[in-house]
Amino acid sequence: MNFKLIFVEGDSEEMFTKNAFEEFKSIYPNVEIVLLKDSEISEFNNMDISQADNSLWPTAYYHQFWHSANEDNYVSKNKDITDMLKKTGWLDKMSESIRSTISDDNGRIYSLPYNVACSFGLICNIELFEEAGLTDMNGVPVYPKTWEEFIETAAKIKAATGREGFFYPTEYAFDASAFAGIANSFGSESFYDVNTDGKYTSNLDSENTVSAMEFLKSLRWEHEIITEDSYTEDSLFGYKYVGNGSAAMIIGANDALEQVVMNGLPADKVGFCALPSVPNQKNCSPVMIDSVDFPSYVSDEQIEAVLTLLELAGHGPVFNDAKKALIVDYASDLESAGVPVIFNPQIWNSPEVTELEERIIEKSKTTNNTLYKSFYEAINNSEEFKIMLADNAAVYAAGKAVNEVLNNKDADVSEIIKQASKKHQQYLDEWNKN
């Protein structure tokens, strides 16, 4: 077996490990691995796929939702990897929640998820919940399950403590990425559609997304839950506010809990729950996914070799020493920082992983799992666990729209979202040229 595996250096650091490369060489001694610097791929920009040279172009590349497939403009179309995943047994071991979300209407897969990077929810300061009397008979905070309850909770906390009930940062457009989570809870599953011809169409102005923006506007101007002090700051300032007790709630990911703890909130007073819902929708926890994409010119042999590399790095369906080390190290790093250990949903069905995570949580000195019950209920339910498909251009356009709405009491939400969708489509049109 003689061929090359070519990766962008930064991508390879995300997908693989040094040990995985060393083990791989013992299995495939005749396969050459080439790592390209970012500067070396600039020549591929805007090049037509018909000009692709398999000996020069990347074999696989890394991306992360928010990102969508094809966002890297040196590769114009992903390969259908469904049959290869079936052949290797990976498809049968994939979580149904993941599989149903990433498959197209015909059940075909063009992007291989291998890791959940983080999960979104409502980060809460439990001390303020306690001060406002928002706990049950066991002292567990009563998290809001609906957006109506959320409004009531924020108002009660402000009335009882004088602190902000909710912090919504929007200083920069990407700080407003929390809006994608709100839109998700209103029923939006994607900010773009993929047509049968493979072209992208903006879905930013969907009815559900407009409803979510109307709700956000009401938080600012009708209910006064979002204040000017909040939306003129950035996310890091928001985590600081929740950590030091100046605000009770902020939408964020579980990888942001360290920022809250760093700013003074003890680990056992850090709450994390699924996002509230609207009528006829269930509580959800959108996630961010790490994935590997294969350009259309890549051979099946190369794909199978990359799958081997992923498995050796602990990212495949097999429970091996590398996977165990990833889980143990993840938990150890959080505990060392004094942060609660909250595991993300699994890509692969693995009883061994579930058992290991349960043992770690049971022994953890920084984790009270009763505080995260609604989050785990959401991610363990295929109807509530969601991947929000939103490329960076959509998040940026939505963020600009959020700023307009929060700064203008008379803002026409439908028109603002319509214009944001047009700007998003201009970006998608550039992709569609490939």
MOBELBEL-V641104 format. One record per residue. N is the residue number from 1. SS is DSSP state (A for helix, B for strand, O for the rest). PSI is psi in whole degrees, -180 to 180 (* if undefined). OMEGA is omega in whole degrees, -180 to 180 (none if undefined). Layout:
n:N ss:SS psi:PSI omega:OMEGA
n:N ss:SS psi:PSI omega:OMEGA
This chain:
n:1 ss:O psi:110 omega:-178
n:2 ss:O psi:111 omega:174
n:3 ss:O psi:175 omega:-179
n:4 ss:B psi:149 omega:166
n:5 ss:B psi:120 omega:-176
n:6 ss:B psi:127 omega:-180
n:7 ss:B psi:150 omega:168
n:8 ss:B psi:134 omega:-173
n:9 ss:A psi:-47 omega:-180
n:10 ss:A psi:-38 omega:178
n:11 ss:A psi:-43 omega:-177
n:12 ss:A psi:-34 omega:179
n:13 ss:A psi:-30 omega:178
n:14 ss:A psi:-37 omega:-171
n:15 ss:A psi:-33 omega:-170
n:16 ss:O psi:-179 omega:176
n:17 ss:O psi:163 omega:179
n:18 ss:A psi:-41 omega:179
n:19 ss:A psi:-36 omega:179
n:20 ss:A psi:-42 omega:178
n:21 ss:A psi:-42 omega:-179
n:22 ss:A psi:-44 omega:178
n:23 ss:A psi:-38 omega:-179
n:24 ss:A psi:-41 omega:-178
n:25 ss:A psi:-30 omega:178
n:26 ss:A psi:-24 omega:179
n:27 ss:A psi:-41 omega:-179
n:28 ss:O psi:72 omega:-176
n:29 ss:O psi:-22 omega:-177
n:30 ss:O psi:2 omega:180
n:31 ss:O psi:123 omega:180
n:32 ss:B psi:132 omega:176
n:33 ss:B psi:124 omega:-178
n:34 ss:B psi:128 omega:178
n:35 ss:B psi:121 omega:-179
n:36 ss:B psi:141 omega:171
n:37 ss:O psi:154 omega:179
n:38 ss:A psi:-37 omega:-178
n:39 ss:A psi:-25 omega:-178
n:40 ss:A psi:-13 omega:-179
n:41 ss:A psi:-1 omega:-178
n:42 ss:A psi:-30 omega:-179
n:43 ss:A psi:-18 omega:-179
n:44 ss:A psi:-14 omega:-178
n:45 ss:O psi:132 omega:177
n:46 ss:O psi:12 omega:177
n:47 ss:O psi:138 omega:179
n:48 ss:O psi:144 omega:-176
n:49 ss:A psi:-27 omega:-179
n:50 ss:A psi:-17 omega:179
n:51 ss:A psi:1 omega:-174
n:52 ss:O psi:137 omega:175
n:53 ss:O psi:113 omega:-175
n:54 ss:O psi:-21 omega:-179
n:55 ss:O psi:-7 omega:-177
n:56 ss:O psi:-32 omega:-174
n:57 ss:O psi:156 omega:179
n:58 ss:O psi:141 omega:178
n:59 ss:O psi:-38 omega:180
n:60 ss:O psi:154 omega:179
n:61 ss:B psi:156 omega:-174
n:62 ss:B psi:139 omega:167
n:63 ss:B psi:169 omega:-174
n:64 ss:B psi:127 omega:169
n:65 ss:O psi:135 omega:-4
n:66 ss:O psi:-41 omega:-177
n:67 ss:O psi:155 omega:174
n:68 ss:O psi:164 omega:175
n:69 ss:O psi:144 omega:177
n:70 ss:O psi:7 omega:180
n:71 ss:O psi:-28 omega:176
n:72 ss:O psi:116 omega:-168
n:73 ss:O psi:0 omega:174
n:74 ss:O psi:-3 omega:173
n:75 ss:O psi:127 omega:-171
n:76 ss:O psi:-17 omega:-179
n:77 ss:O psi:136 omega:-179
n:78 ss:B psi:155 omega:179
n:79 ss:O psi:143 omega:173
n:80 ss:O psi:114 omega:-176
n:81 ss:O psi:11 omega:-176
n:82 ss:A psi:-50 omega:-176
n:83 ss:A psi:-37 omega:178
n:84 ss:A psi:-37 omega:178
n:85 ss:A psi:-35 omega:176
n:86 ss:A psi:-46 omega:-177
n:87 ss:A psi:-40 omega:-177
n:88 ss:A psi:-7 omega:180
n:89 ss:O psi:1 omega:-178
n:90 ss:A psi:-35 omega:-175
n:91 ss:A psi:-42 omega:-178
n:92 ss:A psi:-24 omega:-177
n:93 ss:A psi:-3 omega:-179
n:94 ss:B psi:139 omega:176
n:95 ss:O psi:135 omega:-179
n:96 ss:A psi:-35 omega:178
n:97 ss:A psi:-45 omega:179
n:98 ss:A psi:-49 omega:-175
n:99 ss:A psi:-44 omega:-177
n:100 ss:A psi:-29 omega:-178
n:101 ss:A psi:-39 omega:-174
n:102 ss:A psi:-11 omega:-180
n:103 ss:O psi:151 omega:175
n:104 ss:O psi:-173 omega:-176
n:105 ss:O psi:-20 omega:179
n:106 ss:O psi:9 omega:179
n:107 ss:O psi:14 omega:-179
n:108 ss:O psi:150 omega:-175
n:109 ss:O psi:131 omega:-178
n:110 ss:O psi:2 omega:-180
n:111 ss:O psi:131 omega:-176
n:112 ss:B psi:106 omega:175
n:113 ss:B psi:139 omega:179
n:114 ss:B psi:-8 omega:-179
n:115 ss:B psi:140 omega:171
n:116 ss:B psi:114 omega:-175
n:117 ss:B psi:-41 omega:-180
n:118 ss:B psi:164 omega:-179
n:119 ss:B psi:140 omega:-177
n:120 ss:B psi:146 omega:178
n:121 ss:B psi:-160 omega:179
n:122 ss:B psi:117 omega:177
n:123 ss:B psi:129 omega:-172
n:124 ss:B psi:145 omega:172
n:125 ss:B psi:104 omega:-174
n:126 ss:A psi:-29 omega:179
n:127 ss:A psi:-39 omega:179
n:128 ss:A psi:-34 omega:174
n:129 ss:A psi:-44 omega:179
n:130 ss:A psi:-44 omega:-179
n:131 ss:A psi:-30 omega:-179
n:132 ss:O psi:3 omega:179
n:133 ss:O psi:24 omega:-177
n:134 ss:O psi:58 omega:176
n:135 ss:B psi:158 omega:178
n:136 ss:O psi:-174 omega:-176
n:137 ss:O psi:-17 omega:178
n:138 ss:O psi:5 omega:179
n:139 ss:O psi:8 omega:180
n:140 ss:O psi:133 omega:-179
n:141 ss:B psi:143 omega:177
n:142 ss:O psi:97 omega:-178
n:143 ss:O psi:147 omega:177
n:144 ss:O psi:131 omega:179
n:145 ss:O psi:-23 omega:177
n:146 ss:B psi:163 omega:178
n:147 ss:A psi:-28 omega:175
n:148 ss:A psi:-45 omega:176
n:149 ss:A psi:-35 omega:179
n:150 ss:A psi:-45 omega:178
n:151 ss:A psi:-44 omega:179
n:152 ss:A psi:-42 omega:-180
n:153 ss:A psi:-48 omega:-180
n:154 ss:A psi:-41 omega:-180
n:155 ss:A psi:-42 omega:180
n:156 ss:A psi:-42 omega:-179
n:157 ss:A psi:-42 omega:-180
n:158 ss:A psi:-39 omega:-179
n:159 ss:A psi:-37 omega:-175
n:160 ss:A psi:-30 omega:-172
n:161 ss:A psi:-19 omega:-175
n:162 ss:O psi:1 omega:179
n:163 ss:O psi:161 omega:179
n:164 ss:B psi:135 omega:178
n:165 ss:O psi:-29 omega:-175
n:166 ss:O psi:141 omega:178
n:167 ss:B psi:125 omega:-179
n:168 ss:O psi:96 omega:-176
n:169 ss:O psi:138 omega:178
n:170 ss:O psi:25 omega:-177
n:171 ss:O psi:-43 omega:176
n:172 ss:O psi:153 omega:-176
n:173 ss:A psi:-39 omega:-177
n:174 ss:A psi:-16 omega:172
n:175 ss:A psi:-25 omega:-179
n:176 ss:A psi:11 omega:179
n:177 ss:A psi:-20 omega:176
n:178 ss:A psi:-23 omega:179
n:179 ss:A psi:-31 omega:178
n:180 ss:A psi:-38 omega:177
n:181 ss:A psi:-41 omega:178
n:182 ss:A psi:-45 omega:179
n:183 ss:A psi:-40 omega:177
n:184 ss:A psi:-42 omega:-179
n:185 ss:A psi:-19 omega:176
n:186 ss:O psi:1 omega:176
n:187 ss:O psi:-3 omega:176
n:188 ss:O psi:130 omega:-180
n:189 ss:O psi:-13 omega:-179
n:190 ss:B psi:146 omega:174
n:191 ss:O psi:2 omega:175
n:192 ss:B psi:156 omega:175
n:193 ss:B psi:149 omega:174
n:194 ss:B psi:118 omega:-178
n:195 ss:O psi:170 omega:-179
n:196 ss:O psi:-23 omega:178
n:197 ss:O psi:7 omega:178
n:198 ss:O psi:1 omega:179
n:199 ss:O psi:154 omega:-177
n:200 ss:B psi:139 omega:176
n:201 ss:B psi:132 omega:180
n:202 ss:B psi:137 omega:176
n:203 ss:O psi:21 omega:-174
n:204 ss:O psi:-25 omega:-178
n:205 ss:O psi:29 omega:178
n:206 ss:O psi:160 omega:-179
n:207 ss:A psi:-41 omega:-179
n:208 ss:A psi:-39 omega:-180
n:209 ss:A psi:-40 omega:177
n:210 ss:A psi:-42 omega:178
n:211 ss:A psi:-40 omega:179
n:212 ss:A psi:-39 omega:180
n:213 ss:A psi:-37 omega:176
n:214 ss:A psi:-40 omega:178
n:215 ss:A psi:-44 omega:180
n:216 ss:A psi:-40 omega:177
n:217 ss:A psi:-40 omega:-179
n:218 ss:A psi:-32 omega:178
n:219 ss:A psi:-33 omega:-179
n:220 ss:A psi:-51 omega:-167
n:221 ss:A psi:-29 omega:-180
n:222 ss:O psi:-50 omega:-175
n:223 ss:O psi:-14 omega:180
n:224 ss:O psi:36 omega:176
n:225 ss:O psi:-40 omega:175
n:226 ss:O psi:121 omega:-179
n:227 ss:O psi:167 omega:-179
n:228 ss:A psi:-36 omega:178
n:229 ss:A psi:-32 omega:-179
n:230 ss:A psi:-58 omega:-168
n:231 ss:A psi:-4 omega:176
n:232 ss:O psi:4 omega:-179
n:233 ss:O psi:174 omega:-180
n:234 ss:O psi:178 omega:-174
n:235 ss:A psi:-42 omega:-179
n:236 ss:A psi:-39 omega:176
n:237 ss:A psi:-37 omega:179
n:238 ss:A psi:-43 omega:178
n:239 ss:A psi:-36 omega:176
n:240 ss:A psi:-43 omega:-179
n:241 ss:A psi:-43 omega:179
n:242 ss:A psi:-39 omega:-180
n:243 ss:A psi:-37 omega:-178
n:244 ss:O psi:5 omega:175
n:245 ss:O psi:13 omega:179
n:246 ss:O psi:-18 omega:178
n:247 ss:B psi:154 omega:-174
n:248 ss:O psi:-32 omega:-173
n:249 ss:B psi:147 omega:174
n:250 ss:B psi:143 omega:175
n:251 ss:B psi:128 omega:-179
n:252 ss:B psi:-180 omega:-179
n:253 ss:B psi:161 omega:-179
n:254 ss:A psi:-19 omega:177
n:255 ss:A psi:-1 omega:177
n:256 ss:A psi:-4 omega:-177
n:257 ss:A psi:-30 omega:179
n:258 ss:A psi:-37 omega:179
n:259 ss:A psi:-37 omega:180
n:260 ss:A psi:-45 omega:180
n:261 ss:A psi:-40 omega:180
n:262 ss:A psi:-25 omega:-178
n:263 ss:O psi:20 omega:167
n:264 ss:O psi:-12 omega:-177
n:265 ss:O psi:122 omega:179
n:266 ss:O psi:150 omega:-177
n:267 ss:A psi:-37 omega:-177
n:268 ss:A psi:2 omega:176
n:269 ss:A psi:11 omega:178
n:270 ss:B psi:117 omega:178
n:271 ss:B psi:150 omega:177
n:272 ss:B psi:120 omega:-176
n:273 ss:B psi:167 omega:176
n:274 ss:O psi:156 omega:178
n:275 ss:B psi:146 omega:175
n:276 ss:O psi:169 omega:-176
n:277 ss:B psi:174 omega:171
n:278 ss:O psi:167 omega:178
n:279 ss:O psi:139 omega:179
n:280 ss:O psi:8 omega:174
n:281 ss:O psi:151 omega:180
n:282 ss:O psi:158 omega:176
n:283 ss:O psi:138 omega:-177
n:284 ss:B psi:159 omega:174
n:285 ss:B psi:91 omega:178
n:286 ss:B psi:150 omega:-178
n:287 ss:B psi:161 omega:174
n:288 ss:B psi:129 omega:-171
n:289 ss:B psi:135 omega:167
n:290 ss:B psi:133 omega:-180
n:291 ss:B psi:165 omega:177
n:292 ss:B psi:132 omega:178
n:293 ss:B psi:145 omega:-180
n:294 ss:O psi:121 omega:177
n:295 ss:B psi:160 omega:-172
n:296 ss:O psi:-20 omega:-177
n:297 ss:O psi:-4 omega:-175
n:298 ss:O psi:142 omega:-179
n:299 ss:O psi:161 omega:177
n:300 ss:A psi:-35 omega:178
n:301 ss:A psi:-43 omega:180
n:302 ss:A psi:-41 omega:179
n:303 ss:A psi:-46 omega:-179
n:304 ss:A psi:-37 omega:178
n:305 ss:A psi:-41 omega:178
n:306 ss:A psi:-38 omega:177
n:307 ss:A psi:-39 omega:177
n:308 ss:A psi:-43 omega:178
n:309 ss:A psi:-44 omega:179
n:310 ss:A psi:-42 omega:180
n:311 ss:A psi:-42 omega:179
n:312 ss:A psi:-25 omega:178
n:313 ss:O psi:-1 omega:178
n:314 ss:O psi:12 omega:-175
n:315 ss:O psi:4 omega:179
n:316 ss:O psi:-175 omega:-178
n:317 ss:O psi:-15 omega:-178
n:318 ss:O psi:135 omega:177
n:319 ss:O psi:98 omega:-179
n:320 ss:O psi:-177 omega:-178
n:321 ss:A psi:-36 omega:-179
n:322 ss:A psi:-42 omega:178
n:323 ss:A psi:-43 omega:178
n:324 ss:A psi:-43 omega:-179
n:325 ss:A psi:-39 omega:178
n:326 ss:A psi:-44 omega:-178
n:327 ss:A psi:-47 omega:-179
n:328 ss:A psi:-44 omega:-179
n:329 ss:A psi:-39 omega:178
n:330 ss:A psi:-48 omega:-179
n:331 ss:A psi:-40 omega:-179
n:332 ss:A psi:-41 omega:179
n:333 ss:A psi:-41 omega:180
n:334 ss:A psi:-45 omega:-180
n:335 ss:A psi:-38 omega:179
n:336 ss:A psi:-30 omega:179
n:337 ss:O psi:1 omega:-180
n:338 ss:O psi:28 omega:-174
n:339 ss:O psi:144 omega:176
n:340 ss:O psi:144 omega:178
n:341 ss:O psi:109 omega:178
n:342 ss:O psi:112 omega:-177
n:343 ss:O psi:145 omega:176
n:344 ss:O psi:162 omega:176
n:345 ss:O psi:156 omega:-176
n:346 ss:O psi:142 omega:172
n:347 ss:O psi:-40 omega:-174
n:348 ss:B psi:141 omega:175
n:349 ss:O psi:115 omega:-176
n:350 ss:O psi:103 omega:176
n:351 ss:A psi:-33 omega:-179
n:352 ss:A psi:-39 omega:178
n:353 ss:A psi:-45 omega:179
n:354 ss:A psi:-45 omega:-180
n:355 ss:A psi:-42 omega:179
n:356 ss:A psi:-44 omega:-180
n:357 ss:A psi:-40 omega:179
n:358 ss:A psi:-40 omega:179
n:359 ss:A psi:-41 omega:-179
n:360 ss:A psi:-46 omega:-179
n:361 ss:A psi:-39 omega:-180
n:362 ss:A psi:-35 omega:-178
n:363 ss:A psi:-11 omega:-174
n:364 ss:O psi:136 omega:179
n:365 ss:O psi:-7 omega:-178
n:366 ss:O psi:4 omega:-170
n:367 ss:O psi:121 omega:172
n:368 ss:O psi:98 omega:-169
n:369 ss:A psi:-18 omega:178
n:370 ss:A psi:-21 omega:-179
n:371 ss:A psi:-11 omega:-173
n:372 ss:A psi:21 omega:-175
n:373 ss:A psi:-46 omega:-176
n:374 ss:A psi:-31 omega:177
n:375 ss:A psi:-49 omega:-179
n:376 ss:A psi:-34 omega:176
n:377 ss:A psi:-37 omega:-180
n:378 ss:A psi:-47 omega:-175
n:379 ss:A psi:-18 omega:178
n:380 ss:O psi:2 omega:178
n:381 ss:O psi:118 omega:-174
n:382 ss:O psi:-23 omega:-180
n:383 ss:O psi:-17 omega:-176
n:384 ss:O psi:-22 omega:-180
n:385 ss:B psi:120 omega:-172
n:386 ss:B psi:147 omega:168
n:387 ss:B psi:118 omega:179
n:388 ss:O psi:116 omega:180
n:389 ss:B psi:106 omega:-176
n:390 ss:O psi:106 omega:178
n:391 ss:O psi:165 omega:-177
n:392 ss:A psi:-37 omega:-180
n:393 ss:A psi:-38 omega:179
n:394 ss:A psi:-43 omega:180
n:395 ss:A psi:-41 omega:180
n:396 ss:A psi:-46 omega:-180
n:397 ss:A psi:-41 omega:178
n:398 ss:A psi:-38 omega:179
n:399 ss:A psi:-41 omega:176
n:400 ss:A psi:-38 omega:178
n:401 ss:A psi:-41 omega:178
n:402 ss:A psi:-44 omega:-180
n:403 ss:A psi:-41 omega:178
n:404 ss:A psi:-44 omega:-177
n:405 ss:A psi:-40 omega:-177
n:406 ss:A psi:-16 omega:-180
n:407 ss:A psi:-4 omega:-176
n:408 ss:O psi:109 omega:-178
n:409 ss:O psi:-29 omega:-177
n:410 ss:O psi:17 omega:-177
n:411 ss:O psi:137 omega:176
n:412 ss:O psi:98 omega:-173
n:413 ss:A psi:-47 omega:-178
n:414 ss:A psi:-44 omega:-179
n:415 ss:A psi:-40 omega:180
n:416 ss:A psi:-44 omega:178
n:417 ss:A psi:-38 omega:179
n:418 ss:A psi:-44 omega:179
n:419 ss:A psi:-37 omega:178
n:420 ss:A psi:-40 omega:179
n:421 ss:A psi:-37 omega:177
n:422 ss:A psi:-43 omega:178
n:423 ss:A psi:-41 omega:178
n:424 ss:A psi:-42 omega:-179
n:425 ss:A psi:-34 omega:177
n:426 ss:A psi:-39 omega:178
n:427 ss:A psi:-43 omega:179
n:428 ss:A psi:-34 omega:179
n:429 ss:A psi:-32 omega:176
n:430 ss:A psi:-40 omega:175
n:431 ss:A psi:-42 omega:-174
n:432 ss:A psi:-16 omega:178
n:433 ss:O psi:-24 omega:-177
n:434 ss:O psi:* omega:none
